[in-house]
Amino acid sequence: MQPAENSSALVPVTSLLDRIRAEFTEMPDLVLTMRQAQRLWRLDIVTSTALFNALLDCRFLKRTERGAYMRADL
C-alpha cells in the first residue's frame, strides 16, 4: 500500500483549522483518533499533530482517556 498523496501541502493552515473546526461543530459527537483525522482530511502526521495541538491549546478540542479527540465543550 502506498501512502496517500498529501493534498494539504498547499492549503493554508488557517483553512485547515477552519475545516477541522467546522467538522467538529457540525457533528458535535464526533470523536476521532489522530489516524482517523489524517485519513479524513488527508494530512500527514506533522501537519495533523500541529493542527490538533493548536486546537487543544485554544481549548476547542480535548483528548479522551483513550487518546482520541473531541470538542472540549462537551
PQR file of N, CA, C, O and H, with PARSE charges and radii, in Angstrom:
ATOM      1  N   MET A   1       0.846  -1.177   0.000 -0.4000 1.5000
ATOM      2  CA  MET A   1       0.000   0.000   0.000 -0.0000 2.0000
ATOM      3  C   MET A   1       0.889   1.237   0.000  0.5500 1.7000
ATOM      4  O   MET A   1       1.784   1.360   0.836 -0.5500 1.4000
ATOM      5  N   GLN A   2       0.650   2.138  -0.919 -0.4000 1.5000
ATOM      6  CA  GLN A   2       1.425   3.368  -0.988 -0.0000 2.0000
ATOM      7  C   GLN A   2       0.727   4.454  -0.192  0.5500 1.7000
ATOM      8  O   GLN A   2      -0.502   4.484  -0.131 -0.5500 1.4000
ATOM      9  H   GLN A   2      -0.077   2.039  -1.598  0.4000 1.0000
ATOM     10  N   PRO A   3       1.501   5.356   0.427 -0.5600 1.5000
ATOM     11  CA  PRO A   3       0.890   6.441   1.176  0.2800 2.0000
ATOM     12  C   PRO A   3       0.095   7.354   0.254  0.5500 1.7000
ATOM     13  O   PRO A   3       0.455   7.550  -0.907 -0.5500 1.4000
ATOM     14  N   ALA A   4      -0.990   7.909   0.784 -0.4000 1.5000
ATOM     15  CA  ALA A   4      -1.822   8.833   0.010 -0.0000 2.0000
ATOM     16  C   ALA A   4      -1.038  10.105  -0.264  0.5500 1.7000
ATOM     17  O   ALA A   4      -0.233  10.549   0.555 -0.5500 1.4000
ATOM     18  H   ALA A   4      -1.283   7.750   1.726  0.4000 1.0000
ATOM     19  N   GLU A   5      -1.284  10.672  -1.412 -0.4000 1.5000
ATOM     20  CA  GLU A   5      -0.652  11.939  -1.748 -0.0000 2.0000
ATOM     21  C   GLU A   5      -1.122  12.994  -0.764  0.5500 1.7000
ATOM     22  O   GLU A   5      -2.306  13.041  -0.429 -0.5500 1.4000
ATOM     23  H   GLU A   5      -1.938  10.311  -2.077  0.4000 1.0000
ATOM     24  N   ASN A   6      -0.224  13.831  -0.300 -0.4000 1.5000
ATOM     25  CA  ASN A   6      -0.560  14.847   0.687 -0.0000 2.0000
ATOM     26  C   ASN A   6      -1.197  16.041  -0.003  0.5500 1.7000
ATOM     27  O   ASN A   6      -0.506  16.845  -0.629 -0.5500 1.4000
ATOM     28  H   ASN A   6       0.737  13.792  -0.572  0.4000 1.0000
ATOM     29  N   SER A   7      -2.515  16.156   0.112 -0.4000 1.5000
ATOM     30  CA  SER A   7      -3.220  17.260  -0.525 -0.0000 2.0000
ATOM     31  C   SER A   7      -3.188  18.519   0.321  0.5500 1.7000
ATOM     32  O   SER A   7      -3.612  19.576  -0.146 -0.5500 1.4000
ATOM     33  H   SER A   7      -3.076  15.503   0.621  0.4000 1.0000
ATOM     34  N   SER A   8      -2.695  18.441   1.562 -0.4000 1.5000
ATOM     35  CA  SER A   8      -2.680  19.603   2.442 -0.0000 2.0000
ATOM     36  C   SER A   8      -1.459  20.485   2.224  0.5500 1.7000
ATOM     37  O   SER A   8      -1.359  21.543   2.845 -0.5500 1.4000
ATOM     38  H   SER A   8      -2.350  17.582   1.942  0.4000 1.0000
ATOM     39  N   ALA A   9      -0.545  20.093   1.377 -0.4000 1.5000
ATOM     40  CA  ALA A   9       0.720  20.797   1.220 -0.0000 2.0000
ATOM     41  C   ALA A   9       0.549  22.260   0.805  0.5500 1.7000
ATOM     42  O   ALA A   9       1.338  23.109   1.220 -0.5500 1.4000
ATOM     43  H   ALA A   9      -0.627  19.233   0.873  0.4000 1.0000
ATOM     44  N   LEU A  10      -0.453  22.564   0.004 -0.4000 1.5000
ATOM     45  CA  LEU A  10      -0.637  23.927  -0.483 -0.0000 2.0000
ATOM     46  C   LEU A  10      -1.806  24.652   0.175  0.5500 1.7000
ATOM     47  O   LEU A  10      -2.111  25.786  -0.197 -0.5500 1.4000
ATOM     48  H   LEU A  10      -1.094  21.874  -0.333  0.4000 1.0000
ATOM     49  N   VAL A  11      -2.459  24.026   1.135 -0.4000 1.5000
ATOM     50  CA  VAL A  11      -3.609  24.628   1.810 -0.0000 2.0000
ATOM     51  C   VAL A  11      -3.116  25.415   3.016  0.5500 1.7000
ATOM     52  O   VAL A  11      -2.375  24.885   3.844 -0.5500 1.4000
ATOM     53  H   VAL A  11      -2.211  23.105   1.436  0.4000 1.0000
ATOM     54  N   PRO A  12      -3.526  26.693   3.121 -0.5600 1.5000
ATOM     55  CA  PRO A  12      -3.092  27.490   4.278  0.2800 2.0000
ATOM     56  C   PRO A  12      -3.549  26.865   5.602  0.5500 1.7000
ATOM     57  O   PRO A  12      -4.616  26.257   5.677 -0.5500 1.4000
ATOM     58  N   VAL A  13      -2.737  27.022   6.624 -0.4000 1.5000
ATOM     59  CA  VAL A  13      -3.036  26.454   7.934 -0.0000 2.0000
ATOM     60  C   VAL A  13      -4.382  26.945   8.452  0.5500 1.7000
ATOM     61  O   VAL A  13      -5.139  26.162   9.025 -0.5500 1.4000
ATOM     62  H   VAL A  13      -1.869  27.516   6.563  0.4000 1.0000
ATOM     63  N   THR A  14      -4.692  28.210   8.264 -0.4000 1.5000
ATOM     64  CA  THR A  14      -5.973  28.734   8.758 -0.0000 2.0000
ATOM     65  C   THR A  14      -7.148  28.037   8.078  0.5500 1.7000
ATOM     66  O   THR A  14      -8.174  27.803   8.717 -0.5500 1.4000
ATOM     67  H   THR A  14      -4.077  28.846   7.798  0.4000 1.0000
ATOM     68  N   SER A  15      -7.020  27.707   6.815 -0.4000 1.5000
ATOM     69  CA  SER A  15      -8.090  26.988   6.123 -0.0000 2.0000
ATOM     70  C   SER A  15      -8.265  25.585   6.692  0.5500 1.7000
ATOM     71  O   SER A  15      -9.391  25.113   6.854 -0.5500 1.4000
ATOM     72  H   SER A  15      -6.187  27.896   6.296  0.4000 1.0000
ATOM     73  N   LEU A  16      -7.161  24.923   6.992 -0.4000 1.5000
ATOM     74  CA  LEU A  16      -7.234  23.594   7.586 -0.0000 2.0000
ATOM     75  C   LEU A  16      -7.862  23.656   8.978  0.5500 1.7000
ATOM     76  O   LEU A  16      -8.707  22.826   9.314 -0.5500 1.4000
ATOM     77  H   LEU A  16      -6.247  25.307   6.860  0.4000 1.0000
ATOM     78  N   LEU A  17      -7.458  24.626   9.781 -0.4000 1.5000
ATOM     79  CA  LEU A  17      -8.049  24.776  11.110 -0.0000 2.0000
ATOM     80  C   LEU A  17      -9.539  25.059  11.006  0.5500 1.7000
ATOM     81  O   LEU A  17     -10.330  24.504  11.768 -0.5500 1.4000
ATOM     82  H   LEU A  17      -6.772  25.300   9.508  0.4000 1.0000
ATOM     83  N   ASP A  18      -9.927  25.917  10.070 -0.4000 1.5000
ATOM     84  CA  ASP A  18     -11.349  26.224   9.871 -0.0000 2.0000
ATOM     85  C   ASP A  18     -12.129  24.986   9.459  0.5500 1.7000
ATOM     86  O   ASP A  18     -13.250  24.773   9.923 -0.5500 1.4000
ATOM     87  H   ASP A  18      -9.284  26.368   9.451  0.4000 1.0000
ATOM     88  N   ARG A  19     -11.547  24.172   8.595 -0.4000 1.5000
ATOM     89  CA  ARG A  19     -12.218  22.954   8.129 -0.0000 2.0000
ATOM     90  C   ARG A  19     -12.424  21.971   9.282  0.5500 1.7000
ATOM     91  O   ARG A  19     -13.495  21.380   9.421 -0.5500 1.4000
ATOM     92  H   ARG A  19     -10.637  24.345   8.218  0.4000 1.0000
ATOM     93  N   ILE A  20     -11.395  21.802  10.103 -0.4000 1.5000
ATOM     94  CA  ILE A  20     -11.497  20.876  11.230 -0.0000 2.0000
ATOM     95  C   ILE A  20     -12.518  21.386  12.247  0.5500 1.7000
ATOM     96  O   ILE A  20     -13.347  20.621  12.739 -0.5500 1.4000
ATOM     97  H   ILE A  20     -10.524  22.282   9.990  0.4000 1.0000
ATOM     98  N   ARG A  21     -12.452  22.679  12.558 -0.4000 1.5000
ATOM     99  CA  ARG A  21     -13.438  23.260  13.480 -0.0000 2.0000
ATOM    100  C   ARG A  21     -14.854  23.075  12.950  0.5500 1.7000
ATOM    101  O   ARG A  21     -15.759  22.723  13.706 -0.5500 1.4000
ATOM    102  H   ARG A  21     -11.778  23.300  12.158  0.4000 1.0000
ATOM    103  N   ALA A  22     -15.049  23.307  11.662 -0.4000 1.5000
ATOM    104  CA  ALA A  22     -16.381  23.174  11.058 -0.0000 2.0000
ATOM    105  C   ALA A  22     -16.905  21.748  11.195  0.5500 1.7000
ATOM    106  O   ALA A  22     -18.077  21.548  11.514 -0.5500 1.4000
ATOM    107  H   ALA A  22     -14.313  23.592  11.047  0.4000 1.0000
ATOM    108  N   GLU A  23     -16.052  20.762  10.959 -0.4000 1.5000
ATOM    109  CA  GLU A  23     -16.486  19.365  11.077 -0.0000 2.0000
ATOM    110  C   GLU A  23     -16.905  19.043  12.506  0.5500 1.7000
ATOM    111  O   GLU A  23     -17.950  18.431  12.727 -0.5500 1.4000
ATOM    112  H   GLU A  23     -15.100  20.925  10.700  0.4000 1.0000
ATOM    113  N   PHE A  24     -16.092  19.452  13.475 -0.4000 1.5000
ATOM    114  CA  PHE A  24     -16.438  19.175  14.868 -0.0000 2.0000
ATOM    115  C   PHE A  24     -17.662  19.990  15.311  0.5500 1.7000
ATOM    116  O   PHE A  24     -18.398  19.551  16.195 -0.5500 1.4000
ATOM    117  H   PHE A  24     -15.243  19.949  13.296  0.4000 1.0000
ATOM    118  N   THR A  25     -17.889  21.151  14.721 -0.4000 1.5000
ATOM    119  CA  THR A  25     -19.061  21.961  15.057 -0.0000 2.0000
ATOM    120  C   THR A  25     -20.326  21.359  14.441  0.5500 1.7000
ATOM    121  O   THR A  25     -21.366  21.287  15.095 -0.5500 1.4000
ATOM    122  H   THR A  25     -17.292  21.508  14.003  0.4000 1.0000
ATOM    123  N   GLU A  26     -20.233  20.932  13.195 -0.4000 1.5000
ATOM    124  CA  GLU A  26     -21.389  20.343  12.506 -0.0000 2.0000
ATOM    125  C   GLU A  26     -21.769  18.986  13.079  0.5500 1.7000
ATOM    126  O   GLU A  26     -22.934  18.592  13.033 -0.5500 1.4000
ATOM    127  H   GLU A  26     -19.388  20.991  12.663  0.4000 1.0000
ATOM    128  N   MET A  27     -20.789  18.274  13.617 -0.4000 1.5000
ATOM    129  CA  MET A  27     -21.033  16.947  14.203 -0.0000 2.0000
ATOM    130  C   MET A  27     -20.508  16.955  15.633  0.5500 1.7000
ATOM    131  O   MET A  27     -19.403  16.476  15.889 -0.5500 1.4000
ATOM    132  H   MET A  27     -19.843  18.594  13.655  0.4000 1.0000
ATOM    133  N   PRO A  28     -21.288  17.492  16.566 -0.5600 1.5000
ATOM    134  CA  PRO A  28     -20.799  17.667  17.941  0.2800 2.0000
ATOM    135  C   PRO A  28     -20.330  16.383  18.618  0.5500 1.7000
ATOM    136  O   PRO A  28     -19.480  16.436  19.507 -0.5500 1.4000
ATOM    137  N   ASP A  29     -20.861  15.244  18.221 -0.4000 1.5000
ATOM    138  CA  ASP A  29     -20.467  13.977  18.843 -0.0000 2.0000
ATOM    139  C   ASP A  29     -19.260  13.332  18.173  0.5500 1.7000
ATOM    140  O   ASP A  29     -18.895  12.205  18.508 -0.5500 1.4000
ATOM    141  H   ASP A  29     -21.551  15.201  17.499  0.4000 1.0000
ATOM    142  N   LEU A  30     -18.644  14.028  17.242 -0.4000 1.5000
ATOM    143  CA  LEU A  30     -17.505  13.484  16.517 -0.0000 2.0000
ATOM    144  C   LEU A  30     -16.325  13.239  17.456  0.5500 1.7000
ATOM    145  O   LEU A  30     -15.921  14.130  18.204 -0.5500 1.4000
ATOM    146  H   LEU A  30     -18.940  14.944  16.970  0.4000 1.0000
ATOM    147  N   VAL A  31     -15.788  12.047  17.409 -0.4000 1.5000
ATOM    148  CA  VAL A  31     -14.604  11.667  18.173 -0.0000 2.0000
ATOM    149  C   VAL A  31     -13.681  10.945  17.197  0.5500 1.7000
ATOM    150  O   VAL A  31     -14.069   9.941  16.599 -0.5500 1.4000
ATOM    151  H   VAL A  31     -16.116  11.323  16.802  0.4000 1.0000
ATOM    152  N   LEU A  32     -12.466  11.453  17.037 -0.4000 1.5000
ATOM    153  CA  LEU A  32     -11.525  10.890  16.074 -0.0000 2.0000
ATOM    154  C   LEU A  32     -10.172  10.627  16.708  0.5500 1.7000
ATOM    155  O   LEU A  32      -9.703  11.390  17.552 -0.5500 1.4000
ATOM    156  H   LEU A  32     -12.151  12.268  17.523  0.4000 1.0000
ATOM    157  N   THR A  33      -9.562   9.547  16.291 -0.4000 1.5000
ATOM    158  CA  THR A  33      -8.158   9.341  16.631 -0.0000 2.0000
ATOM    159  C   THR A  33      -7.331  10.177  15.656  0.5500 1.7000
ATOM    160  O   THR A  33      -7.847  10.659  14.648 -0.5500 1.4000
ATOM    161  H   THR A  33      -9.942   8.927  15.605  0.4000 1.0000
ATOM    162  N   MET A  34      -6.065  10.342  15.959 -0.4000 1.5000
ATOM    163  CA  MET A  34      -5.189  11.089  15.054 -0.0000 2.0000
ATOM    164  C   MET A  34      -5.146  10.415  13.691  0.5500 1.7000
ATOM    165  O   MET A  34      -5.192  11.088  12.661 -0.5500 1.4000
ATOM    166  H   MET A  34      -5.645   9.951  16.778  0.4000 1.0000
ATOM    167  N   ARG A  35      -5.060   9.105  13.679 -0.4000 1.5000
ATOM    168  CA  ARG A  35      -5.000   8.361  12.414 -0.0000 2.0000
ATOM    169  C   ARG A  35      -6.275   8.553  11.597  0.5500 1.7000
ATOM    170  O   ARG A  35      -6.201   8.721  10.380 -0.5500 1.4000
ATOM    171  H   ARG A  35      -5.023   8.558  14.516  0.4000 1.0000
ATOM    172  N   GLN A  36      -7.427   8.531  12.233 -0.4000 1.5000
ATOM    173  CA  GLN A  36      -8.691   8.752  11.532 -0.0000 2.0000
ATOM    174  C   GLN A  36      -8.742  10.162  10.953  0.5500 1.7000
ATOM    175  O   GLN A  36      -9.198  10.364   9.828 -0.5500 1.4000
ATOM    176  H   GLN A  36      -7.488   8.394  13.222  0.4000 1.0000
ATOM    177  N   ALA A  37      -8.274  11.129  11.725 -0.4000 1.5000
ATOM    178  CA  ALA A  37      -8.254  12.518  11.251 -0.0000 2.0000
ATOM    179  C   ALA A  37      -7.322  12.664  10.055  0.5500 1.7000
ATOM    180  O   ALA A  37      -7.634  13.383   9.106 -0.5500 1.4000
ATOM    181  H   ALA A  37      -7.903  10.966  12.639  0.4000 1.0000
ATOM    182  N   GLN A  38      -6.189  11.989  10.100 -0.4000 1.5000
ATOM    183  CA  GLN A  38      -5.253  12.040   8.978 -0.0000 2.0000
ATOM    184  C   GLN A  38      -5.903  11.511   7.700  0.5500 1.7000
ATOM    185  O   GLN A  38      -5.748  12.096   6.628 -0.5500 1.4000
ATOM    186  H   GLN A  38      -5.936  11.405  10.871  0.4000 1.0000
ATOM    187  N   ARG A  39      -6.622  10.415   7.822 -0.4000 1.5000
ATOM    188  CA  ARG A  39      -7.285   9.846   6.639 -0.0000 2.0000
ATOM    189  C   ARG A  39      -8.422  10.733   6.159  0.5500 1.7000
ATOM    190  O   ARG A  39      -8.574  10.956   4.958 -0.5500 1.4000
ATOM    191  H   ARG A  39      -6.748   9.940   8.693  0.4000 1.0000
ATOM    192  N   LEU A  40      -9.224  11.244   7.097 -0.4000 1.5000
ATOM    193  CA  LEU A  40     -10.379  12.073   6.743 -0.0000 2.0000
ATOM    194  C   LEU A  40      -9.969  13.328   5.985  0.5500 1.7000
ATOM    195  O   LEU A  40     -10.572  13.671   4.969 -0.5500 1.4000
ATOM    196  H   LEU A  40      -9.100  11.062   8.072  0.4000 1.0000
ATOM    197  N   TRP A  41      -8.943  14.012   6.483 -0.4000 1.5000
ATOM    198  CA  TRP A  41      -8.525  15.276   5.877 -0.0000 2.0000
ATOM    199  C   TRP A  41      -7.256  15.157   5.046  0.5500 1.7000
ATOM    200  O   TRP A  41      -6.702  16.163   4.603 -0.5500 1.4000
ATOM    201  H   TRP A  41      -8.453  13.733   7.309  0.4000 1.0000
ATOM    202  N   ARG A  42      -6.794  13.927   4.833 -0.4000 1.5000
ATOM    203  CA  ARG A  42      -5.603  13.664   4.020 -0.0000 2.0000
ATOM    204  C   ARG A  42      -4.412  14.501   4.476  0.5500 1.7000
ATOM    205  O   ARG A  42      -3.813  15.248   3.702 -0.5500 1.4000
ATOM    206  H   ARG A  42      -7.244  13.110   5.193  0.4000 1.0000
ATOM    207  N   LEU A  43      -4.094  14.350   5.748 -0.4000 1.5000
ATOM    208  CA  LEU A  43      -2.998  15.098   6.365 -0.0000 2.0000
ATOM    209  C   LEU A  43      -1.847  14.173   6.718  0.5500 1.7000
ATOM    210  O   LEU A  43      -2.049  12.992   7.004 -0.5500 1.4000
ATOM    211  H   LEU A  43      -4.581  13.743   6.376  0.4000 1.0000
ATOM    212  N   ASP A  44      -0.655  14.712   6.697 -0.4000 1.5000
ATOM    213  CA  ASP A  44       0.491  13.946   7.180 -0.0000 2.0000
ATOM    214  C   ASP A  44       0.558  14.091   8.704  0.5500 1.7000
ATOM    215  O   ASP A  44      -0.141  14.918   9.290 -0.5500 1.4000
ATOM    216  H   ASP A  44      -0.491  15.670   6.465  0.4000 1.0000
ATOM    217  N   ILE A  45       1.395  13.289   9.326 -0.4000 1.5000
ATOM    218  CA  ILE A  45       1.476  13.271  10.789 -0.0000 2.0000
ATOM    219  C   ILE A  45       1.965  14.598  11.364  0.5500 1.7000
ATOM    220  O   ILE A  45       1.469  15.033  12.404 -0.5500 1.4000
ATOM    221  H   ILE A  45       1.963  12.618   8.850  0.4000 1.0000
ATOM    222  N   VAL A  46       2.912  15.236  10.721 -0.4000 1.5000
ATOM    223  CA  VAL A  46       3.442  16.509  11.231 -0.0000 2.0000
ATOM    224  C   VAL A  46       2.361  17.584  11.194  0.5500 1.7000
ATOM    225  O   VAL A  46       2.163  18.304  12.173 -0.5500 1.4000
ATOM    226  H   VAL A  46       3.314  14.882   9.877  0.4000 1.0000
ATOM    227  N   THR A  47       1.667  17.691  10.074 -0.4000 1.5000
ATOM    228  CA  THR A  47       0.619  18.703   9.929 -0.0000 2.0000
ATOM    229  C   THR A  47      -0.533  18.435  10.886  0.5500 1.7000
ATOM    230  O   THR A  47      -0.996  19.348  11.569 -0.5500 1.4000
ATOM    231  H   THR A  47       1.828  17.106   9.279  0.4000 1.0000
ATOM    232  N   SER A  48      -0.999  17.195  10.942 -0.4000 1.5000
ATOM    233  CA  SER A  48      -2.130  16.884  11.810 -0.0000 2.0000
ATOM    234  C   SER A  48      -1.776  17.099  13.281  0.5500 1.7000
ATOM    235  O   SER A  48      -2.608  17.590  14.045 -0.5500 1.4000
ATOM    236  H   SER A  48      -0.623  16.454  10.386  0.4000 1.0000
ATOM    237  N   THR A  49      -0.579  16.747  13.684 -0.4000 1.5000
ATOM    238  CA  THR A  49      -0.162  16.962  15.064 -0.0000 2.0000
ATOM    239  C   THR A  49      -0.146  18.455  15.395  0.5500 1.7000
ATOM    240  O   THR A  49      -0.631  18.863  16.450 -0.5500 1.4000
ATOM    241  H   THR A  49       0.096  16.348  13.063  0.4000 1.0000
ATOM    242  N   ALA A  50       0.401  19.255  14.511 -0.4000 1.5000
ATOM    243  CA  ALA A  50       0.458  20.708  14.742 -0.0000 2.0000
ATOM    244  C   ALA A  50      -0.949  21.306  14.820  0.5500 1.7000
ATOM    245  O   ALA A  50      -1.230  22.125  15.695 -0.5500 1.4000
ATOM    246  H   ALA A  50       0.795  18.923  13.654  0.4000 1.0000
ATOM    247  N   LEU A  51      -1.826  20.897  13.910 -0.4000 1.5000
ATOM    248  CA  LEU A  51      -3.188  21.426  13.909 -0.0000 2.0000
ATOM    249  C   LEU A  51      -3.940  21.029  15.177  0.5500 1.7000
ATOM    250  O   LEU A  51      -4.589  21.866  15.805 -0.5500 1.4000
ATOM    251  H   LEU A  51      -1.597  20.231  13.200  0.4000 1.0000
ATOM    252  N   PHE A  52      -3.853  19.772  15.545 -0.4000 1.5000
ATOM    253  CA  PHE A  52      -4.576  19.317  16.730 -0.0000 2.0000
ATOM    254  C   PHE A  52      -3.986  19.908  18.004  0.5500 1.7000
ATOM    255  O   PHE A  52      -4.726  20.183  18.949 -0.5500 1.4000
ATOM    256  H   PHE A  52      -3.325  19.093  15.035  0.4000 1.0000
ATOM    257  N   ASN A  53      -2.676  20.108  18.053 -0.4000 1.5000
ATOM    258  CA  ASN A  53      -2.086  20.786  19.207 -0.0000 2.0000
ATOM    259  C   ASN A  53      -2.593  22.213  19.319  0.5500 1.7000
ATOM    260  O   ASN A  53      -2.857  22.689  20.423 -0.5500 1.4000
ATOM    261  H   ASN A  53      -2.075  19.885  17.286  0.4000 1.0000
ATOM    262  N   ALA A  54      -2.733  22.900  18.198 -0.4000 1.5000
ATOM    263  CA  ALA A  54      -3.270  24.270  18.209 -0.0000 2.0000
ATOM    264  C   ALA A  54      -4.711  24.277  18.717  0.5500 1.7000
ATOM    265  O   ALA A  54      -5.094  25.157  19.488 -0.5500 1.4000
ATOM    266  H   ALA A  54      -2.519  22.514  17.301  0.4000 1.0000
ATOM    267  N   LEU A  55      -5.507  23.299  18.288 -0.4000 1.5000
ATOM    268  CA  LEU A  55      -6.905  23.233  18.726 -0.0000 2.0000
ATOM    269  C   LEU A  55      -7.019  22.793  20.188  0.5500 1.7000
ATOM    270  O   LEU A  55      -7.984  23.145  20.866 -0.5500 1.4000
ATOM    271  H   LEU A  55      -5.195  22.584  17.662  0.4000 1.0000
ATOM    272  N   LEU A  56      -6.048  22.036  20.671 -0.4000 1.5000
ATOM    273  CA  LEU A  56      -6.005  21.717  22.100 -0.0000 2.0000
ATOM    274  C   LEU A  56      -5.609  22.955  22.907  0.5500 1.7000
ATOM    275  O   LEU A  56      -6.193  23.235  23.953 -0.5500 1.4000
ATOM    276  H   LEU A  56      -5.264  21.751  20.120  0.4000 1.0000
ATOM    277  N   ASP A  57      -4.616  23.688  22.413 -0.4000 1.5000
ATOM    278  CA  ASP A  57      -4.120  24.881  23.115 -0.0000 2.0000
ATOM    279  C   ASP A  57      -5.200  25.944  23.275  0.5500 1.7000
ATOM    280  O   ASP A  57      -5.262  26.615  24.306 -0.5500 1.4000
ATOM    281  H   ASP A  57      -4.142  23.460  21.563  0.4000 1.0000
ATOM    282  N   CYS A  58      -6.045  26.102  22.270 -0.4000 1.5000
ATOM    283  CA  CYS A  58      -7.106  27.115  22.358 -0.0000 2.0000
ATOM    284  C   CYS A  58      -8.377  26.535  22.984  0.5500 1.7000
ATOM    285  O   CYS A  58      -9.418  27.191  23.026 -0.5500 1.4000
ATOM    286  H   CYS A  58      -5.995  25.557  21.433  0.4000 1.0000
ATOM    287  N   ARG A  59      -8.273  25.307  23.462 -0.4000 1.5000
ATOM    288  CA  ARG A  59      -9.352  24.620  24.181 -0.0000 2.0000
ATOM    289  C   ARG A  59     -10.603  24.388  23.336  0.5500 1.7000
ATOM    290  O   ARG A  59     -11.712  24.328  23.865 -0.5500 1.4000
ATOM    291  H   ARG A  59      -7.428  24.774  23.428  0.4000 1.0000
ATOM    292  N   PHE A  60     -10.421  24.260  22.033 -0.4000 1.5000
ATOM    293  CA  PHE A  60     -11.534  23.872  21.169 -0.0000 2.0000
ATOM    294  C   PHE A  60     -11.718  22.354  21.235  0.5500 1.7000
ATOM    295  O   PHE A  60     -12.845  21.858  21.244 -0.5500 1.4000
ATOM    296  H   PHE A  60      -9.520  24.309  21.603  0.4000 1.0000
ATOM    297  N   LEU A  61     -10.605  21.623  21.282 -0.4000 1.5000
ATOM    298  CA  LEU A  61     -10.640  20.171  21.389 -0.0000 2.0000
ATOM    299  C   LEU A  61     -10.036  19.728  22.711  0.5500 1.7000
ATOM    300  O   LEU A  61      -9.283  20.457  23.356 -0.5500 1.4000
ATOM    301  H   LEU A  61      -9.689  22.025  21.275  0.4000 1.0000
ATOM    302  N   LYS A  62     -10.398  18.493  23.094 -0.4000 1.5000
ATOM    303  CA  LYS A  62      -9.749  17.844  24.235 -0.0000 2.0000
ATOM    304  C   LYS A  62      -9.493  16.398  23.841  0.5500 1.7000
ATOM    305  O   LYS A  62     -10.075  15.886  22.885 -0.5500 1.4000
ATOM    306  H   LYS A  62     -11.010  17.901  22.570  0.4000 1.0000
ATOM    307  N   ARG A  63      -8.611  15.750  24.594 -0.4000 1.5000
ATOM    308  CA  ARG A  63      -8.305  14.335  24.345 -0.0000 2.0000
ATOM    309  C   ARG A  63      -9.088  13.479  25.318  0.5500 1.7000
ATOM    310  O   ARG A  63      -9.230  13.816  26.494 -0.5500 1.4000
ATOM    311  H   ARG A  63      -8.138  16.166  25.370  0.4000 1.0000
ATOM    312  N   THR A  64      -9.589  12.374  24.814 -0.4000 1.5000
ATOM    313  CA  THR A  64     -10.294  11.422  25.656 -0.0000 2.0000
ATOM    314  C   THR A  64      -9.280  10.566  26.402  0.5500 1.7000
ATOM    315  O   THR A  64      -8.079  10.655  26.148 -0.5500 1.4000
ATOM    316  H   THR A  64      -9.474  12.101  23.859  0.4000 1.0000
ATOM    317  N   GLU A  65      -9.758   9.746  27.311 -0.4000 1.5000
ATOM    318  CA  GLU A  65      -8.870   8.849  28.049 -0.0000 2.0000
ATOM    319  C   GLU A  65      -8.139   7.891  27.115  0.5500 1.7000
ATOM    320  O   GLU A  65      -7.038   7.437  27.427 -0.5500 1.4000
ATOM    321  H   GLU A  65     -10.734   9.673  27.518  0.4000 1.0000
ATOM    322  N   ARG A  66      -8.742   7.585  25.975 -0.4000 1.5000
ATOM    323  CA  ARG A  66      -8.136   6.665  25.009 -0.0000 2.0000
ATOM    324  C   ARG A  66      -7.276   7.385  23.967  0.5500 1.7000
ATOM    325  O   ARG A  66      -6.747   6.751  23.054 -0.5500 1.4000
ATOM    326  H   ARG A  66      -9.636   7.955  25.721  0.4000 1.0000
ATOM    327  N   GLY A  67      -7.135   8.711  24.103 -0.4000 1.5000
ATOM    328  CA  GLY A  67      -6.263   9.451  23.206 -0.0000 2.0000
ATOM    329  C   GLY A  67      -6.921   9.983  21.951  0.5500 1.7000
ATOM    330  O   GLY A  67      -6.234  10.522  21.083 -0.5500 1.4000
ATOM    331  H   GLY A  67      -7.564   9.226  24.845  0.4000 1.0000
ATOM    332  N   ALA A  68      -8.239   9.848  21.828 -0.4000 1.5000
ATOM    333  CA  ALA A  68      -8.956  10.406  20.683 -0.0000 2.0000
ATOM    334  C   ALA A  68      -9.260  11.879  20.963  0.5500 1.7000
ATOM    335  O   ALA A  68      -9.039  12.369  22.071 -0.5500 1.4000
ATOM    336  H   ALA A  68      -8.797   9.410  22.533  0.4000 1.0000
ATOM    337  N   TYR A  69      -9.761  12.567  19.960 -0.4000 1.5000
ATOM    338  CA  TYR A  69     -10.044  13.994  20.063 -0.0000 2.0000
ATOM    339  C   TYR A  69     -11.533  14.245  19.916  0.5500 1.7000
ATOM    340  O   TYR A  69     -12.211  13.627  19.094 -0.5500 1.4000
ATOM    341  H   TYR A  69      -9.940  12.169  19.060  0.4000 1.0000
ATOM    342  N   MET A  70     -12.029  15.179  20.743 -0.4000 1.5000
ATOM    343  CA  MET A  70     -13.430  15.575  20.674 -0.0000 2.0000
ATOM    344  C   MET A  70     -13.540  17.038  21.105  0.5500 1.7000
ATOM    345  O   MET A  70     -12.589  17.618  21.629 -0.5500 1.4000
ATOM    346  H   MET A  70     -11.479  15.680  21.410  0.4000 1.0000
ATOM    347  N   ARG A  71     -14.716  17.623  20.874 -0.4000 1.5000
ATOM    348  CA  ARG A  71     -14.905  19.015  21.288 -0.0000 2.0000
ATOM    349  C   ARG A  71     -14.747  19.141  22.783  0.5500 1.7000
ATOM    350  O   ARG A  71     -15.205  18.285  23.540 -0.5500 1.4000
ATOM    351  H   ARG A  71     -15.489  17.152  20.448  0.4000 1.0000
ATOM    352  N   ALA A  72     -14.101  20.202  23.207 -0.4000 1.5000
ATOM    353  CA  ALA A  72     -13.818  20.408  24.625 -0.0000 2.0000
ATOM    354  C   ALA A  72     -15.042  20.855  25.411  0.5500 1.7000
ATOM    355  O   ALA A  72     -15.108  20.668  26.626 -0.5500 1.4000
ATOM    356  H   ALA A  72     -13.729  20.898  22.592  0.4000 1.0000
ATOM    357  N   ASP A  73     -16.002  21.440  24.726 -0.4000 1.5000
ATOM    358  CA  ASP A  73     -17.178  21.980  25.441 -0.0000 2.0000
ATOM    359  C   ASP A  73     -18.255  20.935  25.694  0.5500 1.7000
ATOM    360  O   ASP A  73     -19.337  21.269  26.177 -0.5500 1.4000
ATOM    361  H   ASP A  73     -15.949  21.592  23.739  0.4000 1.0000
ATOM    362  N   LEU A  74     -17.975  19.681  25.378 -0.4000 1.5000
ATOM    363  CA  LEU A  74     -18.970  18.629  25.597 -0.0000 2.0000
ATOM    364  C   LEU A  74     -18.571  17.720  26.735  0.5500 1.7000
ATOM    365  O   LEU A  74     -19.296  16.778  27.056 -0.5500 1.4000
ATOM    366  H   LEU A  74     -17.096  19.410  24.985  0.4000 1.0000
TER
END
